[in-house]
């Protein structure tokens, strides 16, 4: 009932959860065509790991980020902060901003998706030169 008053819906479930609740992007956009829908998951909206639960430390390891930390004695070490969670949120916020701009220009809602793993792999490229 309150959906028509929303501009943006942001969720951080595995991609199959919102669908099971009847709140997937397609269903919500059908009810509210100007909605911006943003999903943030551990490993992306599709692919072999899409429906696996994920959290920061797993994404740090799978992205290769942990190979950049630690010492020879300790081996790979997680970052002192939840860097994947932070970057996933920043990437989602940027995606939502761009989707709102697209909606302003086209009048149509948008679907945005990012993941903790995608955010980490994305920032690792910054140091690649």
Secondary structure as a PSIPRED ss2 file (coil, helix, strand):
# PSIPRED VFORMAT (PSIPRED V4.0)

   1 X C   1.000  0.000  0.000
   2 X C   1.000  0.000  0.000
   3 X H   0.000  1.000  0.000
   4 X H   0.000  1.000  0.000
   5 X H   0.000  1.000  0.000
   6 X C   1.000  0.000  0.000
   7 X C   1.000  0.000  0.000
   8 X E   0.000  0.000  1.000
   9 X E   0.000  0.000  1.000
  10 X E   0.000  0.000  1.000
  11 X E   0.000  0.000  1.000
  12 X C   1.000  0.000  0.000
  13 X C   1.000  0.000  0.000
  14 X C   1.000  0.000  0.000
  15 X H   0.000  1.000  0.000
  16 X H   0.000  1.000  0.000
  17 X H   0.000  1.000  0.000
  18 X H   0.000  1.000  0.000
  19 X H   0.000  1.000  0.000
  20 X H   0.000  1.000  0.000
  21 X C   1.000  0.000  0.000
  22 X C   1.000  0.000  0.000
  23 X C   1.000  0.000  0.000
  24 X C   1.000  0.000  0.000
  25 X H   0.000  1.000  0.000
  26 X H   0.000  1.000  0.000
  27 X H   0.000  1.000  0.000
  28 X H   0.000  1.000  0.000
  29 X H   0.000  1.000  0.000
  30 X H   0.000  1.000  0.000
  31 X H   0.000  1.000  0.000
  32 X C   1.000  0.000  0.000
  33 X C   1.000  0.000  0.000
  34 X C   1.000  0.000  0.000
  35 X C   1.000  0.000  0.000
  36 X E   0.000  0.000  1.000
  37 X E   0.000  0.000  1.000
  38 X E   0.000  0.000  1.000
  39 X E   0.000  0.000  1.000
  40 X E   0.000  0.000  1.000
  41 X E   0.000  0.000  1.000
  42 X C   1.000  0.000  0.000
  43 X C   1.000  0.000  0.000
  44 X C   1.000  0.000  0.000
  45 X C   1.000  0.000  0.000
  46 X C   1.000  0.000  0.000
  47 X C   1.000  0.000  0.000
  48 X C   1.000  0.000  0.000
  49 X C   1.000  0.000  0.000
  50 X C   1.000  0.000  0.000
  51 X C   1.000  0.000  0.000
  52 X C   1.000  0.000  0.000
  53 X C   1.000  0.000  0.000
  54 X C   1.000  0.000  0.000
  55 X C   1.000  0.000  0.000
  56 X H   0.000  1.000  0.000
  57 X H   0.000  1.000  0.000
  58 X H   0.000  1.000  0.000
  59 X H   0.000  1.000  0.000
  60 X H   0.000  1.000  0.000
  61 X H   0.000  1.000  0.000
  62 X H   0.000  1.000  0.000
  63 X H   0.000  1.000  0.000
  64 X C   1.000  0.000  0.000
  65 X H   0.000  1.000  0.000
  66 X H   0.000  1.000  0.000
  67 X H   0.000  1.000  0.000
  68 X H   0.000  1.000  0.000
  69 X C   1.000  0.000  0.000
  70 X C   1.000  0.000  0.000
  71 X E   0.000  0.000  1.000
  72 X C   1.000  0.000  0.000
  73 X C   1.000  0.000  0.000
  74 X C   1.000  0.000  0.000
  75 X E   0.000  0.000  1.000
  76 X C   1.000  0.000  0.000
  77 X C   1.000  0.000  0.000
  78 X C   1.000  0.000  0.000
  79 X C   1.000  0.000  0.000
  80 X C   1.000  0.000  0.000
  81 X C   1.000  0.000  0.000
  82 X C   1.000  0.000  0.000
  83 X H   0.000  1.000  0.000
  84 X H   0.000  1.000  0.000
  85 X H   0.000  1.000  0.000
  86 X H   0.000  1.000  0.000
  87 X H   0.000  1.000  0.000
  88 X H   0.000  1.000  0.000
  89 X H   0.000  1.000  0.000
  90 X H   0.000  1.000  0.000
  91 X H   0.000  1.000  0.000
  92 X H   0.000  1.000  0.000
  93 X H   0.000  1.000  0.000
  94 X H   0.000  1.000  0.000
  95 X H   0.000  1.000  0.000
  96 X H   0.000  1.000  0.000
  97 X H   0.000  1.000  0.000
  98 X H   0.000  1.000  0.000
  99 X H   0.000  1.000  0.000
 100 X H   0.000  1.000  0.000
 101 X H   0.000  1.000  0.000
 102 X H   0.000  1.000  0.000
 103 X H   0.000  1.000  0.000
 104 X H   0.000  1.000  0.000
 105 X H   0.000  1.000  0.000
 106 X H   0.000  1.000  0.000
 107 X C   1.000  0.000  0.000
 108 X C   1.000  0.000  0.000
 109 X C   1.000  0.000  0.000
 110 X E   0.000  0.000  1.000
 111 X E   0.000  0.000  1.000
 112 X E   0.000  0.000  1.000
 113 X E   0.000  0.000  1.000
 114 X E   0.000  0.000  1.000
 115 X E   0.000  0.000  1.000
 116 X H   0.000  1.000  0.000
 117 X H   0.000  1.000  0.000
 118 X H   0.000  1.000  0.000
 119 X H   0.000  1.000  0.000
 120 X H   0.000  1.000  0.000
 121 X H   0.000  1.000  0.000
 122 X H   0.000  1.000  0.000
 123 X H   0.000  1.000  0.000
 124 X H   0.000  1.000  0.000
 125 X H   0.000  1.000  0.000
 126 X H   0.000  1.000  0.000
 127 X H   0.000  1.000  0.000
 128 X H   0.000  1.000  0.000
 129 X C   1.000  0.000  0.000
